[in-house]
Amino acid sequence: MGSIKKLAGHTIWYGLPTITSRFLGFFTQIFFTSLLVPYDYGRMSLIYTIIPFLNIVFTYGLETSYFRFALNTDKERLYNTLSVSMLVSTTVLSLLIVAGAGPLAELLKMPNHPDFIYYTAGIIFFDTLATLPFARLRQEGRPRKYAFIKLVNVVSNLLFAIFFLMICPVLQRKAPDMMGWYHASNGVAYILISNLLASLLTLLLLYRELRSIRWVFDNALWKEVMRYSLPLLIVGFGGMINELMSRLSLTYLLPGTAEEQFTAQGIFAANYKLSVMIVIFIQAFRMAAEPFFFHQSKQEDARLVYARVMKFFVMACGLVFLGVALFLDVWKLLITIKNPTYANALNIVPIITMGTVFLGIYYNLSIWYKLTNQNMVGAYITLAGAVITILLNIWLIPIFSYTGAAWTTFTCYAFMMLSSYILGQKYYPVPYPVARILFYLALATVIYLVHHYIRSLHPGIRIVHAFGVLGTGIYVGVIFIMEKSEFGRLLSRKAG
């Protein structure tokens, strides 16, 4: 149990900057909804849907591979080899994007804005070069610097955006001759420029990690890493299709004009953001769990630890799910400050949030193919999920719009979770407490459904929130009763 306490500690160390950064990033996005009409917010969201796809291609699984090979390879040789590989590939891919800016802008239905593509290429370039330095900070256990730089990235991004979107218009009115370069209608461009500047600043703050790179390339090591890493590229790319294709598909599958499609995209994306609580928790957990799982694999009780970690993870996810789903009226206020249209898709938030819980469980389960070097199996799972996502989006979005996209996401993640569990029990069996896990998921779902019914009766906002607090209390109380002995072991001094 001491190892679980260690993982919890690591999750706090790496989770706090992640949580803080994601919260700041979340409120930055909410800030954008108050400044952009849904059409512009939709265009911005489309760009930020493309960026994670490019991140997967540009990094091609090297971050996970770094953790995996750092266990039994000379770390300096590994770091130098992977850094050289990433620098060369990033430069080539970025130049290709810049060269094809015109056709790419046409493809994204923004033919008059190849500049959006230039800014995006710059963001990806700087973010990719920061990937291995950040991984090195995590692998070497240097959370303070990691936290500081991550926070600087988000805060600087927000400050640059405030400058361009709020301060510059005031300066333009007071001194139009000095601000001839500024055009208030280019809100999306200034948001991308803000991100570009923040990414550049982040890379500068990683100067020491970058300076330590030597132009040393071990070809044999690189080939070995690629054999492990390339299936992770498929896993990552398939995962991004599953995670983001619903948002992207709205722009192309819904009937109507491009403006109407981008408006729908903006509304869906704003509501998707409301599942941020569960996304933040999962990301914080993954930051600590990935290196932890690899280190733990050397221990005799590794599988028991993985099982316990899963149970605690699901318990926490259920609590976060209820925090989102039972208090939708509060979350709604964040995206409807100036434009109530954003609330049109509020019904998708619980669906997306529970689907994201399934994704988090899948991330936990996926350790089996990473440890057994069967990454291609993980690739097959995510590719199958991608096919499900594409087919269901084509079928459901034209009929059910936002709701169809949400149920597509839910179904895809449920499939990936179940597939990974079944295959994992075959190749690397872990004694997960399945009955308890299903019970906690069912308990959270039933509490939400009861609360949803009560809310549909319109008893008043205070009563709705009172039942929300009561439902959360019931969930926590049941867990403490059922897991009393587990919590006792976790908190005992002997377990530490």
C-alpha positions in Angstrom: 0.0 0.0 0.0 3.0 2.3 0.5 3.5 2.4 -3.2 0.0 3.7 -3.7 0.7 6.4 -1.2 3.8 7.2 -3.2 1.8 7.4 -6.4 -0.7 9.7 -4.6 2.2 11.9 -3.6 3.5 12.0 -7.1 0.1 12.8 -8.4 -0.1 15.8 -6.1 3.4 17.0 -7.1 2.8 16.7 -10.8 -1.0 17.1 -10.5 -1.0 20.5 -8.9 0.7 22.3 -11.7 -1.4 20.3 -14.2 -4.6 21.1 -12.3 -3.7 24.7 -11.9 -2.6 25.0 -15.5 -5.7 23.3 -16.9 -7.9 25.4 -14.7 -6.2 28.6 -15.9 -6.5 27.2 -19.5 -10.1 26.4 -18.9 -10.9 29.9 -17.7 -8.9 31.3 -20.6 -11.2 29.4 -22.9 -14.2 30.7 -21.0 -12.7 34.2 -21.3 -12.6 33.6 -25.1 -16.3 32.7 -25.1 -17.1 36.2 -23.7 -15.1 37.9 -26.4 -15.8 35.7 -29.5 -19.1 35.0 -31.2 -19.8 31.2 -31.6 -18.7 31.4 -35.3 -15.2 32.7 -34.4 -15.0 30.4 -31.3 -15.8 27.5 -33.7 -12.9 28.5 -36.0 -10.6 28.7 -33.0 -11.8 25.4 -31.7 -11.2 23.7 -35.1 -7.6 24.9 -35.0 -7.2 23.6 -31.4 -8.7 20.3 -32.6 -6.0 19.9 -35.2 -3.1 20.8 -32.9 -3.4 17.6 -30.7 -3.4 15.5 -33.9 -0.2 17.2 -35.0 1.3 16.8 -31.5 0.9 13.0 -31.8 2.6 12.9 -35.2 5.4 15.3 -34.2 6.3 13.4 -31.0 5.6 9.8 -32.3 5.5 8.2 -28.9 9.0 9.3 -27.8 7.9 10.6 -24.4 6.6 7.2 -23.3 9.5 5.5 -24.9 11.9 7.7 -22.9 10.4 6.5 -19.7 10.4 2.9 -20.9 14.1 2.8 -22.0 15.4 5.0 -19.2 15.0 2.0 -17.0 17.8 0.0 -18.6 19.7 2.3 -21.0 22.3 5.0 -20.5 20.1 8.1 -20.0 22.4 10.6 -21.6 22.8 8.5 -24.7 19.0 8.0 -24.8 18.2 11.6 -24.3 20.7 12.8 -26.9 19.5 10.2 -29.5 15.8 11.0 -29.1 16.4 14.7 -29.0 18.4 14.7 -32.2 15.6 12.6 -33.8 12.9 14.9 -32.7 14.7 18.1 -33.7 15.3 16.9 -37.2 11.7 15.5 -37.7 10.1 18.5 -36.1 12.0 20.9 -38.4 11.0 18.9 -41.5 7.4 18.5 -40.6 7.0 22.2 -39.6 8.4 23.3 -43.0 6.0 21.0 -44.8 3.1 22.5 -43.0 4.2 26.0 -43.8 4.7 25.1 -47.4 1.2 23.7 -47.6 -0.5 26.5 -45.7 -2.7 27.6 -48.5 -4.2 24.2 -49.3 -4.6 23.4 -45.6 -6.5 26.6 -45.0 -8.8 25.7 -47.9 -9.3 22.2 -46.4 -10.3 23.8 -43.0 -12.8 26.1 -44.7 -10.6 29.2 -43.9 -9.2 30.0 -47.3 -8.5 33.6 -46.4 -6.4 32.7 -43.4 -3.2 30.8 -44.3 -1.8 32.9 -41.4 -3.7 30.6 -39.0 -1.6 27.7 -40.4 1.7 29.6 -40.0 0.9 30.3 -36.3 -0.2 26.7 -35.7 3.1 25.4 -37.2 5.1 27.6 -34.9 3.1 26.5 -31.8 3.6 22.8 -32.7 7.3 23.4 -33.4 8.1 25.0 -30.0 5.8 22.6 -28.1 7.4 19.5 -29.6 10.9 20.6 -28.8 9.8 21.1 -25.2 8.5 17.5 -24.9 11.7 15.6 -24.1 13.0 18.3 -21.7 9.7 18.1 -19.8 9.9 14.3 -19.8 13.4 14.5 -18.4 12.2 16.7 -15.5 9.5 14.2 -14.7 11.9 11.2 -15.0 14.5 12.8 -12.8 11.9 13.9 -10.2 12.1 17.6 -10.5 8.5 18.7 -10.1 9.2 22.3 -8.9 10.8 23.4 -12.2 8.2 21.4 -14.1 5.4 23.1 -12.2 6.9 26.6 -12.6 7.4 26.4 -16.4 3.9 24.8 -17.0 2.3 27.6 -15.0 4.3 30.3 -16.8 3.1 28.9 -20.1 -0.6 29.2 -19.2 -0.3 32.5 -17.4 1.7 34.1 -20.2 -0.7 32.8 -22.8 -3.6 34.4 -20.9 -1.7 37.7 -20.4 -0.8 37.9 -24.1 -4.4 37.2 -25.0 -5.6 39.9 -22.6 -3.2 42.3 -24.2 -4.3 41.6 -27.8 -8.0 41.3 -27.2 -8.7 43.8 -24.4 -5.8 46.3 -24.1 -5.0 46.8 -27.8 -8.6 47.9 -28.7 -8.4 50.6 -26.0 -5.0 51.8 -27.2 -6.3 51.8 -30.7 -9.2 54.1 -29.8 -6.8 56.5 -27.9 -3.9 56.5 -30.4 -5.1 55.1 -33.8 -2.0 56.3 -35.6 0.3 54.2 -33.4 -2.0 51.1 -33.6 -2.4 50.9 -37.3 -1.1 47.3 -37.2 -3.9 46.1 -35.0 -7.2 44.8 -36.4 -9.9 44.0 -33.9 -11.6 41.6 -36.2 -8.6 39.2 -36.2 -9.5 37.8 -32.8 -8.6 34.2 -33.7 -5.2 35.2 -35.1 -4.3 37.1 -31.9 -5.3 34.1 -29.8 -2.9 31.9 -31.9 -0.2 34.5 -31.7 -0.6 34.6 -27.9 -0.2 30.8 -27.8 2.9 31.0 -30.1 4.6 33.6 -27.8 3.8 31.5 -24.7 5.2 28.4 -26.3 8.4 30.2 -27.3 8.8 31.5 -23.7 8.3 28.0 -22.4 11.1 26.7 -24.6 13.4 29.5 -23.4 12.8 28.5 -19.8 13.9 25.0 -20.7 17.2 26.4 -21.9 19.4 24.3 -19.5 17.7 21.0 -20.6 18.2 22.0 -24.2 21.7 23.1 -23.7 22.7 19.7 -22.3 21.8 18.0 -25.6 24.8 16.7 -27.5 24.7 15.9 -31.2 25.2 12.2 -30.5 23.0 9.7 -32.3 23.0 6.0 -31.5 21.5 4.4 -34.6 21.0 0.9 -33.1 19.3 2.4 -30.0 17.1 4.6 -32.2 15.9 1.6 -34.2 15.1 -0.2 -31.0 13.1 2.7 -29.7 11.3 3.1 -33.0 10.1 -0.5 -32.9 8.6 0.2 -29.5 7.5 3.8 -30.3 5.8 3.6 -33.7 2.8 1.5 -32.5 2.4 4.2 -29.8 2.0 6.7 -32.7 -0.9 4.7 -33.9 -2.3 4.5 -30.4 -2.0 8.2 -29.9 -3.3 9.1 -33.3 -6.3 6.8 -32.9 -6.9 8.2 -29.5 -7.0 11.7 -30.9 -9.4 10.7 -33.5 -11.6 9.2 -30.8 -11.3 12.2 -28.6 -11.6 15.0 -31.1 -13.3 13.7 -34.2 -16.7 14.4 -32.9 -15.9 18.1 -32.6 -14.2 18.1 -36.0 -17.1 16.3 -37.7 -19.6 18.9 -36.7 -17.9 21.3 -39.1 -18.4 18.9 -42.0 -21.4 16.7 -41.3 -24.0 19.1 -40.2 -26.2 20.7 -42.9 -26.0 24.4 -43.4 -23.5 27.1 -44.3 -19.9 27.2 -43.2 -20.9 29.9 -40.6 -23.7 27.7 -39.2 -21.3 24.8 -39.0 -18.6 26.7 -37.2 -21.2 28.1 -34.9 -22.3 24.6 -34.0 -18.7 23.6 -33.6 -18.2 26.5 -31.2 -21.2 25.6 -29.1 -20.2 22.0 -28.9 -16.6 22.8 -28.0 -17.7 25.2 -25.2 -19.8 22.5 -23.6 -17.1 19.9 -24.1 -14.9 22.2 -22.0 -17.3 21.7 -19.1 -16.0 18.2 -18.6 -12.7 19.8 -17.8 -12.8 18.6 -14.1 -12.5 14.9 -15.1 -10.0 15.7 -17.9 -7.8 17.6 -15.4 -7.9 14.7 -12.9 -7.1 12.1 -15.5 -4.2 14.1 -17.0 -2.8 14.8 -13.5 -3.0 11.1 -12.7 -1.3 10.1 -16.0 1.6 12.5 -15.4 2.5 10.6 -12.2 1.2 7.2 -13.1 3.2 6.5 -16.3 6.7 6.6 -14.8 5.3 5.0 -11.6 3.9 2.0 -13.4 7.1 1.3 -15.2 9.1 1.5 -12.0 6.5 -0.6 -10.1 6.7 -3.4 -12.7 9.9 -4.6 -11.1 8.2 -5.4 -7.9 6.6 -8.8 -7.1 3.3 -7.3 -6.0 3.0 -5.0 -9.1 -0.3 -6.5 -10.3 -1.9 -6.2 -6.9 -0.8 -2.5 -6.8 -2.2 -1.9 -10.3 -5.5 -3.4 -9.1 -5.7 -1.2 -6.1 -4.7 1.9 -8.0 -7.6 1.2 -10.5 -10.1 1.0 -7.7 -9.0 4.2 -6.0 -8.9 5.9 -9.5 -12.5 4.9 -10.3 -13.7 6.0 -6.9 -12.2 9.4 -7.5 -13.5 9.6 -11.0 -17.0 8.9 -9.8 -16.7 11.8 -7.3 -15.5 14.2 -10.0 -18.2 13.1 -12.4 -20.8 14.0 -9.8 -19.2 17.3 -9.2 -19.7 18.1 -12.8 -23.1 16.4 -13.5 -24.9 17.5 -10.4 -24.0 21.1 -10.6 -24.5 21.9 -14.3 -26.4 25.1 -13.5 -23.3 26.5 -11.9 -21.0 25.4 -14.8 -23.5 26.8 -17.3 -22.9 30.3 -16.0 -19.2 30.1 -17.0 -20.0 29.8 -20.7 -23.1 31.9 -21.0 -21.8 35.1 -19.5 -22.4 37.1 -22.7 -23.9 34.6 -25.0 -26.7 32.2 -23.9 -26.4 30.3 -27.1 -23.6 28.3 -25.7 -26.1 26.6 -23.3 -27.8 24.9 -26.2 -25.8 21.7 -25.9 -25.6 21.5 -22.1 -27.3 18.1 -22.1 -24.2 16.5 -23.6 -21.9 17.4 -20.6 -22.8 14.3 -18.4 -22.5 12.0 -21.4 -19.1 13.3 -22.3 -18.0 13.3 -18.7 -18.9 9.7 -18.1 -17.3 8.8 -21.5 -14.1 10.5 -20.3 -14.2 8.4 -17.1 -14.1 5.3 -19.4 -11.1 6.8 -21.2 -9.3 7.2 -17.9 -10.0 3.6 -17.0 -8.6 2.6 -20.4 -5.4 4.6 -19.7 -5.0 2.5 -16.5 -5.7 -0.7 -18.3 -3.3 0.1 -21.2 -0.2 -0.5 -19.0 -0.4 -4.2 -19.9 0.6 -3.8 -23.5 3.3 -1.2 -22.7 4.9 -3.6 -20.2 4.6 -6.6 -22.4 5.9 -4.8 -25.5 2.7 -5.5 -27.4 1.9 -1.9 -28.3 0.5 -3.0 -31.7 -2.4 -4.5 -29.8 -3.1 -1.1 -28.2 -2.9 0.3 -31.7 -5.5 -2.1 -33.0 -7.8 -1.2 -30.1 -7.6 2.6 -30.8 -7.9 2.1 -34.5 -11.1 0.1 -34.0 -12.3 2.9 -31.7 -11.5 5.4 -34.4 -13.6 3.4 -36.9 -16.5 3.4 -34.5 -16.1 7.1 -34.0 -16.1 7.9 -37.7 -19.0 5.6 -38.5 -21.2 6.7 -35.6 -20.5 10.4 -36.3 -21.5 10.0 -39.9 -24.7 8.3 -38.8 -25.7 10.2 -35.7 -24.5 13.8 -36.2 -26.8 14.7 -39.1 -29.7 13.3 -37.1 -29.0 14.3 -33.5 -26.4 17.0 -33.9 -24.5 17.7 -30.6 -26.1 14.7 -28.8 -25.1 12.3 -31.5 -21.5 13.4 -31.3 -21.6 13.0 -27.5 -23.0 9.5 -27.6 -20.4 8.6 -30.2 -17.6 9.6 -27.8 -19.3 7.7 -25.0 -19.6 4.5 -27.1 -16.1 4.6 -28.4 -14.5 5.0 -25.0 -16.7 2.2 -23.6 -15.5 -0.1 -26.4 -11.9 0.7 -25.8 -12.2 0.2 -22.1 -13.8 -3.2 -22.4 -11.5 -4.4 -25.2 -8.4 -3.4 -23.3 -9.7 -5.2 -20.2 -10.5 -8.4 -22.0 -7.2 -8.6 -23.9 -5.2 -7.5 -20.8 -6.6 -10.3 -18.8 -5.4 -12.7 -21.5 -1.9 -11.4 -21.9 -1.1 -9.7 -18.5 -3.9 -10.7 -16.0 -4.4 -8.2 -13.2 -6.9 -9.0 -10.3 -9.0 -5.9 -10.7 -11.9 -5.7 -8.3 -14.4 -5.6 -11.1 -17.5 -5.9 -9.0 -16.5 -2.9 -6.8 -15.6 -0.9 -9.8 -18.9 -1.5 -11.6 -20.8 -0.8 -8.4 -19.1 2.6 -7.9 -19.7 3.6 -11.6 -23.4 2.4 -11.3 -23.8 4.3 -8.0 -22.6 7.6 -9.5 -24.8 7.1 -12.5 -27.9 6.3 -10.5 -27.3 9.4 -8.2 -27.1 11.5 -11.4 -30.2 10.1 -12.9 -32.2 10.7 -9.7 -30.9 14.2 -9.5 -31.7 14.8 -13.2 -35.3 13.7 -12.6 -35.6 16.0 -9.6 -34.2 18.9 -11.7 -36.7 18.2 -14.5 -39.5 18.9 -12.0 -38.2 22.5 -11.6 -38.4 22.6 -7.8 -36.1 25.7 -7.6 -32.4 26.1 -7.8 -31.7 25.8 -4.1 -33.5 22.5 -3.9 -31.7 21.3 -6.9 -28.3 22.2 -5.4 -29.3 20.7 -2.0 -30.0 17.4 -3.7 -26.7 17.7 -5.5 -24.9 18.1 -2.2 -26.9 15.2 -0.8 -26.1 13.0 -3.7 -22.4 13.7 -3.4 -22.5 13.0 0.3 -24.3 9.7 -0.3 -21.6 8.6 -2.8 -18.7 9.6 -0.4 -20.4 7.9 2.5 -21.0 4.6 0.7 -17.3 4.6 -0.4 -16.1 5.2 3.2 -18.3 2.4 4.5 -17.3 -0.1 1.9 -13.6 0.8 1.9 -13.0 1.6 5.5 -10.3 -1.1 5.9 -8.5 0.1 2.7 -8.4 3.7 3.9 -7.2 2.5 7.3 -4.3 0.7 5.6 -3.6 3.6 3.3 -3.4 6.1 6.2 -1.5 3.8 8.7 2.1 4.6 9.5 3.1 1.0 8.8 1.9 1.2 5.2 4.0 4.3 4.5 
